[in-house]
Amino acid sequence: MTVPISKTDPSSFSNNDEIKVLHVHLDLAVDFSTKKLHGSVLHSCSVVSEKANKIVFDTSFLNIKDIFLIDGEKSTELQYTLAKREGFLGSPLTVQLDHDFLKNEDVRIKINYETTDKCTAIQWLEPSQTVGKVHPYLFTQCQAIHARSMLPCQDTPNLKITYSANITCPPSFRALMSAIPSKEETVDEQKTYSFVQNTTIPSYLIALAVGNIEGKKVGPRTTVWSEPEVVEAAAWEFEGTETFIATGESLLTPYSWGIYDLLLLPASFPYGGMENPCLTFVTPSLLAGDRSLVDVVAHEIAHSWAGNLVTSANWEHFWLNEGFTVFIERKIVEKLHGKKASHFSAILGYYHLKESVDVMMENNTPNYTCLRPNLKGIDPDDVFSSVPYAHFVHFAHKSITTQNFKDYLYQFMESNYGKEKVDILNSVDWEGWFTDVGMPKEKNDFDQTLSNACKALALKWKDEKDLTVLSKLDPSDVTDFTPTQKMNFLDILNNYEKFEVEKIVLMKELYKFGEYKNMEILSRWQGLCLKAEYEPIFPAVVDFITKIGRMKYVRPLFRALYKCKNGKQLARETFLKHKSFYHPICQDAVTKDLEL
């Protein structure tokens, strides 16, 4: 490698241990005809080593035009080298400064550039891919290391920046970002939206969406945004968002981001939600019509503290973001719905974890199942799968490692609870928890009240050999379940080695899972059918995975279809035919899943 990997992050080339970016200002125009962003980024930096004569930025598939050192009104063109591409890490951009800058000196660097058609952070949607079918649309997804394909940056969570932006687009469109809107103006038949984010964030939380977007206010801090055709449904579904925020505040610290808006994206959005500050992105698959899936918002709100306010120093310590977020999410659920509900949520999480671990072990990637994986030479996207109060006060606005967390936990316990609690910590096999592969060695003792009925019914279906007996089961056995109990029932069935086709046919008629609007239930049902090689489900699966781009559903169903005796070719043909529908991150993942 001509440019060394960062000393603090195996997924970055940046030299932020020598000179670091403090603030980013974007001035970009949106061109839907060429599917490009073009304009400039101004980096305000500070020297942190004794002296520095260069700065290294991460880039990926960017067209760099020229680079200037900005000193007041004066600008000096700088020499730079864009090195050869190093796979998923992209191409390091080394900018040579015109002289040595000393420690604590400020450096401002302006880079004129444009994105290209290989940009992995941006998905450009044709009108046909939107709800309204009239206007194109774009949205970004920068986690984990895709910000570098949207702008040259020090693309590491080890660095936290503030940012501002001017986004220019056609007047019939609205731009939204992970920041506070500050101004709108129309000049020369183009509209410019201005934004400011004064709370420091890592680069992966820079986000942009541009399209035919309307908003409806649902709380003192929340506006729900979406295409006009679904804004009323979205506003109804997420009407209780303020309750989640207030509950999070009662458990932790005051919410520090000002607004908490939600943007319901088109169907190709690859995740359930993305915790972009001030503007959480959510999938339309949450529109169940009964608010049964809105706890995803509790998870994204929890990220306002874990991940956004306190951030893992690099992607090897990603568990610090997600682990604490899930812990907070379930505490919010417990406060709103009781301990049984939060424990039941954890039981569902256990089944999802087992599914992820099984896939990773099957794919011969056991390292990915570690709490703290070694990511040297590994794309962080491939690894993604399924004390807070004092912790967040102490580490707020910082990026931390697993060791930072462990050290502080010991310090906190010793200061507040004494030697007895420290002795308990000493009994923990820390290295085993952080580095062992596979499922956790210890299982939690959850309250099984809500799960017991699901287990009992699942056992009936598993153990009973007489189909006549099963045919006499009452549909109310399932209709009386809550949505999460239905999910748990299907999880338990999916966890069995195999389920007979004859039972699938009977269950289909009895419980009518295939008619549900709740995609968590529908995806589990289709997965069970595919596991049983029930081929009449094939058309419904194809219809489902070509209308929703959420990877939680798309990847397992593509993998399950691919494993079916007569499904391999159908899985590949379906994906290749509809490949442009999916986000680049999803495209890459499914390509690997289907061995293309």
ROSE-560778 format. One record per residue (C-alpha): residue number from 1; x, y, z. Coordinates in Angstrom, 2 decimals, padded with zeros to 5 digits, always signed. Layout:
% ROSE-560778
{NUM, {X, Y, Z}}
...
END
This chain:
% ROSE-560778
{1, {+000.00, +000.00, +000.00}}
{2, {+001.42, +003.39, -000.95}}
{3, {-000.52, +005.16, +001.81}}
{4, {-000.53, +003.54, +005.27}}
{5, {-003.75, +002.63, +007.05}}
{6, {-004.76, +005.02, +009.84}}
{7, {-003.10, +004.34, +013.19}}
{8, {-006.48, +004.48, +014.93}}
{9, {-008.86, +002.81, +012.44}}
{10, {-008.22, -000.21, +010.16}}
{11, {-011.01, +001.01, +007.85}}
{12, {-009.51, +004.45, +007.08}}
{13, {-006.45, +006.05, +005.49}}
{14, {-006.89, +009.39, +007.28}}
{15, {-004.03, +010.87, +009.30}}
{16, {-006.27, +012.51, +011.89}}
{17, {-003.60, +011.75, +014.52}}
{18, {-001.52, +014.49, +012.78}}
{19, {-004.11, +016.92, +011.46}}
{20, {-007.83, +016.57, +012.06}}
{21, {-010.95, +018.08, +010.53}}
{22, {-013.09, +020.09, +012.96}}
{23, {-015.83, +021.39, +010.66}}
{24, {-017.08, +020.51, +007.18}}
{25, {-019.03, +022.87, +004.90}}
{26, {-020.69, +021.37, +001.84}}
{27, {-021.83, +023.43, -001.14}}
{28, {-023.44, +020.97, -003.54}}
{29, {-025.84, +020.98, -006.46}}
{30, {-028.09, +018.01, -007.20}}
{31, {-028.23, +016.95, -010.85}}
{32, {-030.87, +014.29, -011.41}}
{33, {-030.15, +014.14, -015.17}}
{34, {-026.57, +012.95, -014.64}}
{35, {-027.19, +011.42, -011.20}}
{36, {-024.36, +013.38, -009.64}}
{37, {-023.69, +015.79, -006.81}}
{38, {-021.19, +018.45, -007.81}}
{39, {-019.68, +021.38, -005.95}}
{40, {-017.20, +021.69, -003.09}}
{41, {-016.35, +020.76, +000.46}}
{42, {-014.45, +023.10, +002.78}}
{43, {-012.56, +021.39, +005.59}}
{44, {-011.60, +023.47, +008.63}}
{45, {-008.75, +021.59, +010.29}}
{46, {-006.35, +021.80, +013.22}}
{47, {-002.84, +020.39, +013.52}}
{48, {-002.59, +017.96, +016.45}}
{49, {+000.98, +016.66, +016.00}}
{50, {+004.08, +018.84, +016.40}}
{51, {+003.87, +019.74, +012.72}}
{52, {+002.11, +018.60, +009.57}}
{53, {+002.77, +019.13, +005.86}}
{54, {+000.02, +016.95, +004.41}}
{55, {-003.51, +015.74, +005.09}}
{56, {-004.94, +012.42, +003.96}}
{57, {-008.64, +012.08, +003.14}}
{58, {-010.64, +008.95, +002.39}}
{59, {-012.35, +008.90, -001.01}}
{60, {-014.19, +006.33, -003.09}}
{61, {-015.13, +006.78, -006.75}}
{62, {-014.96, +010.59, -006.59}}
{63, {-013.90, +012.91, -009.40}}
{64, {-011.50, +015.42, -007.79}}
{65, {-011.17, +018.61, -009.81}}
{66, {-008.84, +020.87, -007.83}}
{67, {-007.85, +021.68, -004.24}}
{68, {-007.07, +025.01, -002.57}}
{69, {-005.63, +026.24, +000.71}}
{70, {-007.93, +029.00, +001.97}}
{71, {-006.45, +031.81, +004.05}}
{72, {-008.98, +034.61, +004.45}}
{73, {-009.62, +035.99, +000.98}}
{74, {-006.51, +034.31, -000.38}}
{75, {-006.57, +030.87, -002.01}}
{76, {-003.54, +028.84, -003.04}}
{77, {-003.85, +025.80, -005.27}}
{78, {-002.36, +022.70, -003.70}}
{79, {-000.77, +019.59, -005.16}}
{80, {-002.44, +016.28, -004.41}}
{81, {-002.17, +012.58, -005.16}}
{82, {-005.14, +010.28, -005.58}}
{83, {-003.65, +006.82, -005.03}}
{84, {-004.86, +003.63, -006.66}}
{85, {-007.98, +002.07, -005.26}}
{86, {-007.52, -000.37, -002.38}}
{87, {-010.72, -002.41, -002.69}}
{88, {-013.56, -001.47, -000.32}}
{89, {-011.32, +001.11, +001.41}}
{90, {-011.33, +003.31, -001.68}}
{91, {-008.57, +005.67, -002.79}}
{92, {-006.57, +007.77, -000.29}}
{93, {-006.35, +011.42, -001.29}}
{94, {-003.08, +012.97, -000.04}}
{95, {-003.04, +016.78, -000.13}}
{96, {+000.39, +018.40, +000.16}}
{97, {+000.32, +021.62, +002.18}}
{98, {+002.46, +024.49, +000.90}}
{99, {+004.53, +024.58, +004.13}}
{100, {+004.80, +022.96, +007.53}}
{101, {+001.93, +023.86, +009.85}}
{102, {+002.70, +023.71, +013.57}}
{103, {+000.66, +022.20, +016.37}}
{104, {-002.69, +023.95, +017.02}}
{105, {-002.49, +025.97, +013.77}}
{106, {-005.67, +026.14, +011.72}}
{107, {-005.79, +024.89, +008.14}}
{108, {-008.71, +025.38, +005.71}}
{109, {-008.82, +023.22, +002.59}}
{110, {-011.38, +023.51, -000.20}}
{111, {-011.90, +020.58, -002.55}}
{112, {-013.92, +020.95, -005.75}}
{113, {-015.30, +017.59, -006.84}}
{114, {-018.26, +015.58, -008.06}}
{115, {-019.66, +012.16, -007.31}}
{116, {-019.77, +009.43, -009.96}}
{117, {-022.15, +006.66, -010.98}}
{118, {-020.19, +004.25, -008.74}}
{119, {-021.01, +006.17, -005.56}}
{120, {-022.06, +003.63, -002.92}}
{121, {-023.54, +006.17, -000.48}}
{122, {-026.25, +007.53, -002.80}}
{123, {-029.19, +005.77, -004.35}}
{124, {-030.79, +007.65, -007.22}}
{125, {-034.37, +006.52, -007.74}}
{126, {-036.31, +006.75, -010.97}}
{127, {-039.87, +008.13, -010.67}}
{128, {-041.18, +004.56, -011.08}}
{129, {-039.37, +003.57, -007.86}}
{130, {-041.25, +006.14, -005.77}}
{131, {-044.78, +006.13, -004.41}}
{132, {-045.87, +009.11, -006.52}}
{133, {-044.32, +007.78, -009.78}}
{134, {-043.73, +011.36, -011.04}}
{135, {-040.48, +012.72, -009.56}}
{136, {-037.03, +011.17, -009.10}}
{137, {-035.59, +010.88, -005.60}}
{138, {-032.23, +010.45, -003.91}}
{139, {-031.16, +009.41, -000.45}}
{140, {-027.84, +008.57, +001.15}}
{141, {-026.65, +005.82, +003.47}}
{142, {-023.11, +006.52, +004.71}}
{143, {-022.74, +003.92, +007.44}}
{144, {-020.29, +002.29, +007.69}}
{145, {-017.60, +003.68, +005.34}}
{146, {-019.60, +005.12, +002.44}}
{147, {-019.36, +008.83, +003.31}}
{148, {-016.06, +008.80, +001.40}}
{149, {-018.02, +008.16, -001.81}}
{150, {-020.18, +011.24, -001.18}}
{151, {-017.40, +013.65, -000.15}}
{152, {-013.65, +013.53, +000.48}}
{153, {-013.41, +013.22, +004.27}}
{154, {-011.60, +011.67, +007.20}}
{155, {-014.07, +008.82, +007.18}}
{156, {-013.62, +007.34, +010.63}}
{157, {-015.84, +007.34, +013.73}}
{158, {-012.68, +008.14, +015.66}}
{159, {-013.17, +011.74, +014.52}}
{160, {-016.24, +013.86, +015.30}}
{161, {-017.03, +017.03, +013.39}}
{162, {-019.66, +019.73, +013.06}}
{163, {-020.98, +020.51, +009.60}}
{164, {-023.02, +022.94, +007.53}}
{165, {-024.34, +022.70, +004.01}}
{166, {-025.99, +024.47, +001.10}}
{167, {-027.88, +022.05, -001.17}}
{168, {-029.19, +023.35, -004.48}}
{169, {-031.89, +021.44, -006.38}}
{170, {-034.84, +022.06, -008.73}}
{171, {-037.57, +024.20, -007.11}}
{172, {-040.16, +021.40, -007.04}}
{173, {-037.97, +019.33, -004.73}}
{174, {-037.22, +019.53, -001.02}}
{175, {-033.82, +018.72, +000.50}}
{176, {-033.44, +017.39, +004.03}}
{177, {-030.27, +016.60, +005.99}}
{178, {-029.11, +015.24, +009.34}}
{179, {-028.94, +018.80, +010.61}}
{180, {-031.12, +021.77, +011.54}}
{181, {-032.64, +023.57, +008.51}}
{182, {-031.54, +027.21, +008.63}}
{183, {-032.65, +028.87, +005.38}}
{184, {-034.40, +028.39, +002.04}}
{185, {-034.01, +030.65, -000.99}}
{186, {-034.82, +030.50, -004.70}}
{187, {-032.31, +031.94, -007.20}}
{188, {-032.30, +031.49, -010.99}}
{189, {-035.09, +028.91, -010.87}}
{190, {-033.13, +026.77, -008.43}}
{191, {-033.83, +026.31, -004.74}}
{192, {-031.08, +026.27, -002.12}}
{193, {-031.62, +024.72, +001.30}}
{194, {-029.16, +025.53, +004.08}}
{195, {-028.43, +023.39, +007.13}}
{196, {-026.25, +023.46, +010.24}}
{197, {-025.23, +020.71, +012.64}}
{198, {-023.53, +022.22, +015.70}}
{199, {-023.25, +018.99, +017.68}}
{200, {-020.22, +016.93, +016.71}}
{201, {-020.91, +013.74, +014.75}}
{202, {-018.86, +011.08, +012.92}}
{203, {-018.82, +011.26, +009.13}}
{204, {-021.16, +008.27, +008.72}}
{205, {-024.00, +010.37, +010.17}}
{206, {-023.92, +012.94, +007.36}}
{207, {-027.15, +012.30, +005.45}}
{208, {-029.09, +013.83, +002.58}}
{209, {-032.45, +013.17, +000.92}}
{210, {-033.95, +015.09, -002.01}}
{211, {-037.35, +014.46, -003.56}}
{212, {-041.03, +015.34, -003.61}}
{213, {-041.26, +015.47, +000.17}}
{214, {-043.90, +016.92, +002.51}}
{215, {-043.98, +017.12, +006.28}}
{216, {-046.56, +016.94, +009.04}}
{217, {-045.81, +018.01, +012.59}}
{218, {-046.73, +015.33, +015.17}}
{219, {-045.05, +016.68, +018.31}}
{220, {-043.14, +019.62, +019.78}}
{221, {-039.85, +018.26, +018.41}}
{222, {-040.97, +016.03, +015.56}}
{223, {-042.11, +016.46, +011.98}}
{224, {-042.77, +013.32, +009.95}}
{225, {-041.63, +013.69, +006.32}}
{226, {-042.47, +011.50, +003.34}}
{227, {-043.83, +011.60, -000.16}}
{228, {-047.23, +013.38, -000.12}}
{229, {-049.13, +010.19, -000.93}}
{230, {-048.18, +008.53, +002.39}}
{231, {-047.56, +011.47, +004.73}}
{232, {-050.89, +011.07, +006.56}}
{233, {-050.35, +007.34, +007.13}}
{234, {-046.78, +007.95, +008.27}}
{235, {-047.80, +010.75, +010.63}}
{236, {-050.45, +008.50, +012.21}}
{237, {-048.06, +005.59, +012.62}}
{238, {-045.38, +007.70, +014.34}}
{239, {-047.67, +010.01, +016.30}}
{240, {-046.27, +008.78, +019.63}}
{241, {-042.64, +009.67, +018.93}}
{242, {-042.49, +012.38, +021.63}}
{243, {-043.32, +009.75, +024.25}}
{244, {-040.24, +007.75, +023.21}}
{245, {-038.01, +010.86, +023.36}}
{246, {-039.32, +011.92, +026.78}}
{247, {-038.90, +008.39, +028.13}}
{248, {-035.31, +008.30, +026.88}}
{249, {-034.65, +011.61, +028.64}}
{250, {-036.13, +010.28, +031.90}}
{251, {-033.68, +007.37, +031.76}}
{252, {-030.60, +009.27, +030.57}}
{253, {-029.80, +012.93, +029.91}}
{254, {-031.73, +015.71, +028.12}}
{255, {-032.06, +015.18, +024.37}}
{256, {-029.32, +017.37, +022.91}}
{257, {-030.09, +017.51, +019.17}}
{258, {-032.93, +020.07, +019.07}}
{259, {-035.35, +018.43, +016.65}}
{260, {-036.15, +014.76, +016.14}}
{261, {-037.69, +014.45, +012.67}}
{262, {-038.52, +011.23, +010.83}}
{263, {-038.23, +010.68, +007.08}}
{264, {-040.19, +007.76, +005.64}}
{265, {-038.14, +006.73, +002.61}}
{266, {-039.12, +004.85, -000.56}}
{267, {-039.21, +001.06, -000.43}}
{268, {-035.60, +000.46, -001.51}}
{269, {-034.13, +001.87, +001.73}}
{270, {-031.96, -001.03, +002.95}}
{271, {-032.49, -000.76, +006.73}}
{272, {-035.32, -000.57, +009.25}}
{273, {-034.04, +002.79, +010.40}}
{274, {-030.91, +004.92, +010.34}}
{275, {-030.19, +007.16, +013.30}}
{276, {-029.14, +010.26, +011.37}}
{277, {-029.22, +013.07, +013.96}}
{278, {-032.20, +015.42, +013.69}}
{279, {-033.61, +013.29, +010.86}}
{280, {-034.02, +009.55, +011.42}}
{281, {-034.53, +007.62, +008.18}}
{282, {-037.15, +004.85, +008.40}}
{283, {-038.39, +002.14, +006.07}}
{284, {-041.99, +002.09, +004.79}}
{285, {-042.12, -001.54, +005.97}}
{286, {-042.95, -000.07, +009.41}}
{287, {-046.35, +001.10, +008.16}}
{288, {-048.24, -001.89, +009.54}}
{289, {-051.36, +000.22, +010.06}}
{290, {-051.63, -000.69, +013.74}}
{291, {-048.41, +000.86, +015.18}}
{292, {-047.18, -002.64, +016.02}}
{293, {-043.69, -001.97, +014.59}}
{294, {-043.00, +001.54, +015.89}}
{295, {-040.60, +000.27, +018.57}}
{296, {-037.97, +000.58, +015.83}}
{297, {-038.26, +004.32, +016.51}}
{298, {-037.40, +003.65, +020.18}}
{299, {-034.21, +001.99, +018.93}}
{300, {-033.29, +004.92, +016.68}}
{301, {-034.07, +007.43, +019.43}}
{302, {-031.81, +005.46, +021.79}}
{303, {-029.02, +006.08, +019.26}}
{304, {-029.32, +009.80, +020.10}}
{305, {-027.25, +008.85, +023.14}}
{306, {-025.50, +005.59, +022.18}}
{307, {-023.71, +005.90, +018.85}}
{308, {-024.44, +009.56, +018.10}}
{309, {-023.48, +011.28, +021.36}}
{310, {-021.00, +008.59, +022.44}}
{311, {-019.49, +006.82, +019.44}}
{312, {-017.33, +003.74, +018.94}}
{313, {-013.77, +004.76, +018.04}}
{314, {-013.75, +002.43, +015.01}}
{315, {-015.89, -000.34, +013.56}}
{316, {-014.16, -003.06, +015.60}}
{317, {-015.90, -001.53, +018.63}}
{318, {-019.29, -001.22, +016.91}}
{319, {-020.92, -003.22, +019.72}}
{320, {-020.59, -000.11, +021.92}}
{321, {-022.99, +001.69, +019.57}}
{322, {-025.53, -001.07, +019.04}}
{323, {-025.25, -002.95, +022.33}}
{324, {-025.98, +000.08, +024.48}}
{325, {-028.66, +001.24, +022.04}}
{326, {-030.55, -002.04, +022.35}}
{327, {-030.16, -001.89, +026.14}}
{328, {-031.65, +001.64, +026.21}}
{329, {-034.35, +000.70, +023.68}}
{330, {-035.53, -002.14, +025.91}}
{331, {-035.46, +000.09, +028.99}}
{332, {-037.72, +002.51, +027.10}}
{333, {-040.03, -000.40, +026.18}}
{334, {-039.99, -001.58, +029.81}}
{335, {-040.92, +001.85, +031.13}}
{336, {-043.78, +002.19, +028.63}}
{337, {-045.09, -001.39, +028.48}}
{338, {-043.64, -003.25, +031.49}}
{339, {-040.86, -005.74, +032.16}}
{340, {-042.62, -008.66, +030.47}}
{341, {-042.70, -006.72, +027.19}}
{342, {-039.01, -005.76, +027.36}}
{343, {-038.00, -009.33, +028.20}}
{344, {-040.12, -010.61, +025.32}}
{345, {-038.33, -008.15, +023.03}}
{346, {-035.04, -009.65, +024.21}}
{347, {-036.30, -013.17, +023.46}}
{348, {-037.12, -012.10, +019.88}}
{349, {-033.64, -010.55, +019.70}}
{350, {-032.08, -013.85, +020.77}}
{351, {-033.69, -015.68, +017.84}}
{352, {-032.51, -012.97, +015.44}}
{353, {-028.97, -013.23, +016.89}}
{354, {-028.98, -016.99, +016.45}}
{355, {-030.05, -016.62, +012.83}}
{356, {-027.18, -014.19, +012.16}}
{357, {-024.62, -016.38, +013.94}}
{358, {-025.79, -019.50, +012.06}}
{359, {-025.36, -017.71, +008.71}}
{360, {-021.88, -016.42, +009.61}}
{361, {-020.72, -019.83, +010.86}}
{362, {-022.16, -021.45, +007.73}}
{363, {-020.29, -018.91, +005.57}}
{364, {-017.04, -019.74, +007.40}}
{365, {-016.73, -016.23, +008.86}}
{366, {-016.69, -016.97, +012.62}}
{367, {-014.68, -013.79, +013.31}}
{368, {-017.78, -011.80, +012.37}}
{369, {-019.65, -013.27, +015.36}}
{370, {-017.20, -011.79, +017.88}}
{371, {-018.37, -008.87, +019.98}}
{372, {-015.11, -007.14, +019.05}}
{373, {-014.02, -008.53, +015.65}}
{374, {-010.66, -007.96, +014.00}}
{375, {-011.42, -005.85, +010.90}}
{376, {-007.97, -005.68, +009.35}}
{377, {-008.63, -006.15, +005.63}}
{378, {-012.39, -006.67, +006.19}}
{379, {-015.22, -004.45, +004.95}}
{380, {-017.26, -003.31, +008.00}}
{381, {-020.46, -003.79, +005.96}}
{382, {-019.79, -007.53, +005.95}}
{383, {-019.75, -007.68, +009.76}}
{384, {-022.99, -005.83, +010.51}}
{385, {-025.70, -008.13, +011.86}}
{386, {-028.04, -008.09, +014.74}}
{387, {-024.29, +002.04, +033.79}}
{388, {-025.76, +004.11, +030.65}}
{389, {-026.46, +007.40, +032.51}}
{390, {-022.96, +007.93, +033.96}}
{391, {-021.46, +006.37, +030.85}}
{392, {-023.06, +008.98, +028.57}}
{393, {-022.28, +011.94, +030.84}}
{394, {-018.65, +010.87, +031.01}}
{395, {-018.13, +010.06, +027.33}}
{396, {-020.55, +012.53, +025.67}}
{397, {-019.27, +013.92, +022.33}}
{398, {-016.37, +011.42, +022.36}}
{399, {-015.35, +008.34, +020.39}}
{400, {-014.39, +005.43, +022.60}}
{401, {-012.94, +001.91, +022.46}}
{402, {-013.94, -001.24, +024.30}}
{403, {-011.01, -000.71, +026.69}}
{404, {-012.19, +002.85, +027.45}}
{405, {-015.59, +001.44, +028.40}}
{406, {-014.13, -001.34, +030.55}}
{407, {-011.74, +001.02, +032.37}}
{408, {-014.53, +003.45, +033.15}}
{409, {-016.88, +000.69, +034.30}}
{410, {-014.29, -000.41, +036.87}}
{411, {-013.68, +003.18, +037.97}}
{412, {-017.43, +003.85, +038.28}}
{413, {-018.13, +000.69, +040.27}}
{414, {-015.21, +001.19, +042.63}}
{415, {-016.10, +004.85, +043.29}}
{416, {-019.82, +004.23, +043.80}}
{417, {-020.18, +000.68, +045.09}}
{418, {-016.82, -000.42, +046.50}}
{419, {-014.66, -003.53, +046.32}}
{420, {-017.54, -006.04, +046.41}}
{421, {-018.84, -004.97, +042.98}}
{422, {-015.28, -004.79, +041.59}}
{423, {-014.81, -008.41, +042.66}}
{424, {-017.89, -009.31, +040.62}}
{425, {-016.40, -007.54, +037.59}}
{426, {-013.14, -009.45, +038.12}}
{427, {-015.09, -012.71, +037.85}}
{428, {-016.21, -011.83, +034.31}}
{429, {-014.38, -013.51, +031.43}}
{430, {-013.93, -010.22, +029.55}}
{431, {-011.71, -011.59, +026.80}}
{432, {-014.12, -014.46, +026.21}}
{433, {-017.10, -012.10, +025.89}}
{434, {-015.20, -009.81, +023.51}}
{435, {-013.42, -012.33, +021.26}}
{436, {-015.09, -015.77, +021.44}}
{437, {-016.95, -016.79, +018.30}}
{438, {-020.48, -018.15, +018.03}}
{439, {-023.40, -017.65, +020.41}}
{440, {-022.87, -016.17, +023.90}}
{441, {-021.74, -018.81, +026.40}}
{442, {-024.31, -017.71, +028.98}}
{443, {-028.04, -017.29, +028.39}}
{444, {-030.10, -014.67, +030.19}}
{445, {-032.99, -015.73, +032.37}}
{446, {-035.82, -013.82, +030.70}}
{447, {-039.43, -013.68, +031.82}}
{448, {-041.06, -016.26, +029.55}}
{449, {-044.71, -015.35, +030.27}}
{450, {-045.50, -013.99, +026.81}}
{451, {-043.46, -016.67, +025.07}}
{452, {-044.88, -019.72, +026.83}}
{453, {-048.11, -019.76, +024.80}}
{454, {-046.06, -019.43, +021.59}}
{455, {-043.84, -022.35, +022.60}}
{456, {-046.81, -024.51, +023.53}}
{457, {-048.53, -023.95, +020.18}}
{458, {-045.30, -024.46, +018.26}}
{459, {-044.72, -027.77, +020.04}}
{460, {-048.19, -028.94, +019.05}}
{461, {-047.34, -028.31, +015.40}}
{462, {-043.92, -029.89, +015.72}}
{463, {-044.82, -033.04, +017.61}}
{464, {-048.30, -033.91, +016.32}}
{465, {-048.11, -036.37, +013.43}}
{466, {-051.86, -036.64, +012.81}}
{467, {-052.90, -033.87, +010.41}}
{468, {-056.54, -034.44, +011.32}}
{469, {-055.79, -033.40, +014.88}}
{470, {-053.94, -030.30, +013.70}}
{471, {-056.78, -029.36, +011.35}}
{472, {-059.06, -029.06, +014.36}}
{473, {-056.92, -026.37, +016.02}}
{474, {-058.71, -023.06, +016.41}}
{475, {-057.55, -020.02, +014.34}}
{476, {-058.02, -017.96, +017.51}}
{477, {-054.92, -019.71, +018.90}}
{478, {-053.00, -017.23, +016.74}}
{479, {-055.45, -014.38, +016.22}}
{480, {-055.50, -013.84, +019.98}}
{481, {-051.72, -013.43, +019.98}}
{482, {-050.15, -009.98, +019.90}}
{483, {-048.10, -009.22, +016.75}}
{484, {-044.85, -009.92, +018.64}}
{485, {-046.21, -013.25, +019.87}}
{486, {-047.00, -014.21, +016.28}}
{487, {-043.40, -013.34, +015.38}}
{488, {-042.12, -015.46, +018.27}}
{489, {-044.33, -018.41, +017.28}}
{490, {-042.90, -018.30, +013.74}}
{491, {-039.34, -017.83, +015.07}}
{492, {-039.69, -021.00, +017.13}}
{493, {-040.98, -022.96, +014.13}}
{494, {-038.15, -021.58, +011.96}}
{495, {-035.67, -022.72, +014.59}}
{496, {-036.69, -026.37, +014.13}}
{497, {-034.65, -028.45, +011.72}}
{498, {-037.41, -028.86, +009.16}}
{499, {-041.14, -028.35, +008.91}}
{500, {-043.24, -030.68, +006.77}}
{501, {-044.91, -029.30, +003.65}}
{502, {-048.23, -030.88, +004.64}}
{503, {-048.24, -028.85, +007.86}}
{504, {-047.41, -025.68, +005.93}}
{505, {-050.47, -026.23, +003.70}}
{506, {-052.66, -026.72, +006.76}}
{507, {-051.26, -023.74, +008.62}}
{508, {-051.68, -021.54, +005.54}}
{509, {-055.42, -022.21, +005.51}}
{510, {-055.84, -022.06, +009.27}}
{511, {-053.85, -018.93, +010.20}}
{512, {-053.60, -017.07, +006.84}}
{513, {-050.16, -015.65, +007.62}}
{514, {-049.65, -014.92, +003.92}}
{515, {-052.34, -012.22, +004.07}}
{516, {-050.73, -010.15, +006.82}}
{517, {-049.62, -006.55, +006.18}}
{518, {-047.11, -006.71, +009.04}}
{519, {-043.86, -007.47, +007.20}}
{520, {-042.16, -008.92, +010.28}}
{521, {-044.82, -011.64, +010.32}}
{522, {-045.00, -012.03, +006.55}}
{523, {-041.22, -012.41, +006.12}}
{524, {-041.04, -015.04, +008.88}}
{525, {-043.92, -016.98, +007.31}}
{526, {-042.31, -016.94, +003.88}}
{527, {-038.98, -018.02, +005.40}}
{528, {-040.69, -020.99, +007.07}}
{529, {-042.35, -021.99, +003.78}}
{530, {-039.04, -021.84, +001.93}}
{531, {-037.30, -023.89, +004.61}}
{532, {-039.97, -026.56, +004.05}}
{533, {-039.44, -026.32, +000.25}}
{534, {-043.08, -025.29, -000.22}}
{535, {-042.81, -024.18, -003.84}}
{536, {-046.27, -022.56, -004.21}}
{537, {-044.88, -019.73, -002.02}}
{538, {-042.26, -018.83, -004.65}}
{539, {-044.35, -016.18, -006.50}}
{540, {-045.33, -014.46, -003.23}}
{541, {-041.68, -014.40, -002.12}}
{542, {-040.57, -012.89, -005.43}}
{543, {-043.30, -010.27, -005.18}}
{544, {-042.27, -009.40, -001.62}}
{545, {-038.50, -009.13, -002.15}}
{546, {-038.91, -006.99, -005.26}}
{547, {-041.16, -004.45, -003.54}}
{548, {-039.17, -003.83, -000.34}}
{549, {-035.41, -003.26, -000.15}}
{550, {-034.93, -003.72, +003.60}}
{551, {-032.01, -006.12, +003.96}}
{552, {-033.47, -007.70, +007.12}}
{553, {-036.11, -009.26, +004.85}}
{554, {-034.45, -009.34, +001.45}}
{555, {-031.22, -011.16, +002.33}}
{556, {-032.66, -014.06, +004.37}}
{557, {-035.41, -014.67, +001.82}}
{558, {-033.01, -014.57, -001.14}}
{559, {-030.71, -016.97, +000.73}}
{560, {-033.61, -019.29, +001.60}}
{561, {-034.93, -019.27, -001.99}}
{562, {-031.40, -019.93, -003.25}}
{563, {-031.15, -023.03, -001.01}}
{564, {-034.39, -024.51, -002.32}}
{565, {-033.98, -027.41, -004.74}}
{566, {-035.81, -025.55, -007.49}}
{567, {-035.18, -022.02, -006.28}}
{568, {-031.52, -021.32, -007.07}}
{569, {-032.02, -020.10, -010.63}}
{570, {-035.17, -018.17, -009.69}}
{571, {-033.31, -016.36, -006.90}}
{572, {-030.50, -015.30, -009.24}}
{573, {-032.80, -014.31, -012.11}}
{574, {-035.04, -012.29, -009.77}}
{575, {-032.13, -010.41, -008.25}}
{576, {-030.44, -009.62, -011.57}}
{577, {-033.72, -008.44, -013.10}}
{578, {-034.47, -006.09, -010.19}}
{579, {-030.91, -005.23, -009.14}}
{580, {-031.31, -001.50, -009.80}}
{581, {-034.19, -001.37, -007.29}}
{582, {-031.86, -002.14, -004.39}}
{583, {-029.46, +000.22, -002.65}}
{584, {-025.76, -000.33, -003.59}}
{585, {-025.06, -001.73, -000.10}}
{586, {-027.87, -004.26, -000.54}}
{587, {-026.77, -005.06, -004.09}}
{588, {-023.28, -005.94, -002.91}}
{589, {-024.55, -008.10, -000.02}}
{590, {-027.04, -010.10, -002.09}}
{591, {-024.47, -010.57, -004.86}}
{592, {-022.29, -012.35, -002.28}}
{593, {-025.25, -014.28, -000.83}}
{594, {-026.15, -015.67, -004.27}}
{595, {-022.51, -016.35, -005.20}}
{596, {-022.74, -014.21, -008.32}}
END
